[in-house]
Amino acid sequence: MPPSWRRYVRPQDLVWLLLFSTLVVTARGMVYYETSPTPGFFVPWLLVALWIVKVLEPHIGTIVAIVIELGLCFGIIWDSGQITSSFYLLPLLPVISAATSFGLRGTVLSTLAACAVNLSQLVFLRWEQAYIPPDQIPELVLKLLWFPVVGFLTYQLAKANREETRKLEATAKQLAEANQSLKEAEAQVRRSERLAALGQLTAGLAHELRNPLGTMKSSAELLGRQVSSENEIAKEMAGYIVTEVDRTNSLITRFLDFARPQHLRLEKGDIDELLDHVIQRFEREKSGAAASVSIYKNYSPDIPPVAFDGELLERALLNLVTNAAQASAPGSVVTVKTRMVETGTGPGVEIAVIDRGSGIDPKHLENIFNPFFTTKSDGVGLGLAIVSKIVDEHGGQIAVESAPGEGSVFRIYLPAVRE
């Protein structure tokens, strides 16, 4: 079947076409009831209508289709011999539809309705002429027995298929979650390896650079004192050298802060108090475009004490809050939120810093925690790398969600219980 047809024609529709075509062709030979002038005249047309309903069943609804099918089956059986009709098994079609689409209740109701379609033919018999021999009654019962047997077996098979489908869907969901967790773990391992290698390199370079920088600063200061007051250009150049050496020394200090191992002094404390202190410090130090940005606190009341190094974690959180404020438009609001969450290692505390600023380009999301990666013209690219390192050493995780033009959410996950 061409792929373009599969949207409109199902494989079972071809099966229905073959079945009902055969029934239509052989319908006249299967009519034995001769009390009416035109016995079996409507049977082919009713069979065609039944085929159309079966094809349209997904579009008109299973319940509506079953009701129409039972009515058509009644007409076919009535016009083809009533209780002696060879089409007595046709009501199995709506029974099978109900068993595959509904539960046990739907199967029972459709089975009773199918039996009623056949038994109702007895009402239209002319009992003054008709007679059912006693030896034919077991055959009538056997005809009716097919309906509950087929209905129940179909229901059991459909139930087993549905349960297997649910299991497969649950397994697929677990595999997708495990795959996502594996990808995140791999990304964290790669980031940790890069941090370790760059940290060692940075520490070595920083120590090697500080000695010549100290010599340069001392020489520039000595030169500034020795140069005569008339030589303004030399004095100005010496001042530039001292200023740039101080700036470089400050940069090297940041490199060392990133490179040196952190010796955590863990103490159990209140995360809310730490966040309040971070926000107060931000309010005192904010400047520039971030000066008009306000902080909204949304703390969960059920946060337990957490073991953390107050100085280091405060530094990390202040960095996140400052970055969020700088990315926000003047007069915006940055939200600091806490809540309890379940992590892979047990209960944890989530600290979220939420802004509605410019957001982060998706192609940069994987690199923002790498050292020396920055999109700021005056940035060094160590802020978020240091934040990530501090969180990692607390046994936590950091994640980011962002969309350009919609803002960013940085989430820190810390274990709620730590020995």
Disulfide bonds with the S-S distance in Angstrom:
none
